[in-house]
Amino acid sequence: MILDGISALQPGQLLARGVSRLLVSHGFACVEELIPSRGLRVDVMALGGKGEIWIVECKSSRTDFQTDTKWEGYLEWCDRFFWAVDSDFPTELLPDANGLIIADAYGGEILRMGEEQKIAAARRKSLVQKFGVTAARRLHSLRDPDMCEAMS
């Protein structure tokens, strides 16, 4: 039996679900597993009403964090960068300059805001377009899965 449609999700996906719920409550729209550039895939990208872009990297364990070699490449693709972890994660491992969210599958709380680093206007425009196209394609795939298979 599936409760809330979450029983098949991995720990990082459960964190991303809760993070998305949190950020939506703050007026953001979220897309999970978005690819801003070749070789990068962010766990959650959030787009605010004023065009601000936040990236949240979800870490389900110490090992998950320690083996991540790509996260610094995400910094140039957002205005603010956050780590999202559960309440048992050793947060002293995480860099202080980044934001911190404690979350579970149902929500979360922002404990620390990440430093703001405004991205260039051209990059913002490109990301907003990628965000919109990705979100629209995913919505379309729910209504017409056969059509989306043909587009891939």
C-alpha positions in Angstrom: 0.0 0.0 0.0 1.3 3.5 -0.9 0.7 6.2 1.6 0.9 9.7 0.2 2.7 8.3 -2.9 6.0 8.3 -1.0 6.8 4.7 -0.2 8.9 4.2 -3.4 11.0 7.3 -2.9 14.7 7.3 -1.9 15.8 9.2 1.2 17.1 12.2 -0.9 13.9 12.3 -2.9 11.9 12.4 0.4 14.0 15.4 1.5 13.5 17.1 -1.9 9.7 16.6 -1.5 9.7 18.2 1.9 12.0 21.0 0.7 9.7 21.7 -2.2 6.7 21.9 0.1 8.6 24.4 2.4 9.7 26.6 -0.5 6.2 26.6 -2.1 4.9 27.9 1.3 7.4 30.8 0.8 6.1 31.7 -2.6 8.6 29.7 -4.8 7.9 27.3 -7.6 10.1 24.2 -7.5 11.5 21.7 -10.0 13.3 18.7 -8.8 16.3 17.1 -10.5 16.8 20.0 -13.0 19.9 20.1 -15.2 21.3 23.7 -15.4 24.3 22.6 -17.4 25.9 19.5 -18.8 27.2 17.3 -16.0 25.2 19.0 -13.3 21.8 18.0 -11.8 20.5 19.9 -8.9 18.1 18.2 -6.4 15.8 21.2 -6.1 15.7 24.5 -8.1 13.3 27.1 -6.8 12.2 30.2 -8.7 10.8 33.1 -6.7 8.3 35.7 -7.7 11.0 38.3 -8.3 13.0 35.9 -10.5 15.4 34.8 -7.7 16.8 31.4 -8.1 17.7 29.1 -5.2 19.3 25.7 -5.4 18.9 23.1 -2.6 21.2 20.1 -2.5 19.6 17.3 -0.4 21.9 15.0 1.6 20.6 11.9 3.2 23.8 10.8 5.0 27.3 11.8 6.0 28.6 9.6 3.2 26.3 11.2 0.6 27.7 14.6 1.6 31.4 13.5 1.7 31.3 11.8 -1.7 29.7 14.8 -3.5 32.3 16.4 -5.7 29.9 18.5 -7.8 28.2 20.8 -5.4 30.5 23.8 -5.8 29.7 23.8 -9.5 26.1 24.7 -8.6 27.0 27.9 -6.9 27.3 29.8 -10.2 23.8 28.8 -11.1 21.9 30.3 -8.3 21.4 33.4 -6.1 21.4 31.4 -2.9 22.6 27.8 -2.2 21.2 25.6 0.5 21.9 22.2 2.0 18.8 20.2 3.1 19.3 17.4 5.6 17.2 15.6 8.1 17.3 16.2 11.9 19.8 13.5 12.5 22.4 14.8 10.1 25.7 16.1 11.6 25.3 19.7 10.4 28.7 20.8 11.6 30.0 19.1 8.4 28.2 21.6 6.2 29.9 24.9 5.1 28.7 27.9 7.1 28.5 30.1 4.0 25.7 28.0 2.6 22.1 28.0 3.7 20.7 25.2 5.8 17.3 23.5 5.7 16.2 20.8 8.1 13.5 18.7 6.3 11.6 15.5 6.1 9.1 14.2 3.5 6.4 16.5 4.7 8.1 19.9 5.1 11.0 21.7 6.6 12.5 24.8 8.2 15.1 27.2 7.0 17.7 27.4 9.8 20.2 29.6 7.9 20.0 31.7 4.8 22.7 31.1 2.2 24.9 34.1 1.2 23.3 35.9 -1.7 25.4 35.9 -4.9 23.4 37.4 -7.8 23.8 35.6 -11.0 24.2 37.4 -14.3 21.1 38.5 -16.2 21.8 36.4 -19.2 22.3 33.3 -17.1 19.1 34.0 -15.1 17.1 34.3 -18.4 18.5 31.0 -19.6 17.7 29.3 -16.3 14.2 30.7 -16.1 13.5 29.4 -19.6 15.0 26.0 -18.8 12.9 25.9 -15.6 9.7 26.7 -17.5 10.3 24.2 -20.3 11.2 21.4 -17.8 8.2 22.1 -15.7 5.9 22.2 -18.7 7.2 19.0 -20.2 6.8 17.2 -16.9 3.2 18.4 -16.6 2.5 17.3 -20.1 4.0 13.9 -19.4 1.3 13.4 -16.7 -1.5 14.2 -19.2 0.0 12.4 -22.2 2.8 10.0 -21.4 2.9 8.6 -25.0 3.6 12.0 -26.5 6.4 12.7 -24.1 8.1 9.4 -25.0 8.0 10.5 -28.6 9.7 13.9 -27.7 12.6 12.3 -25.9 
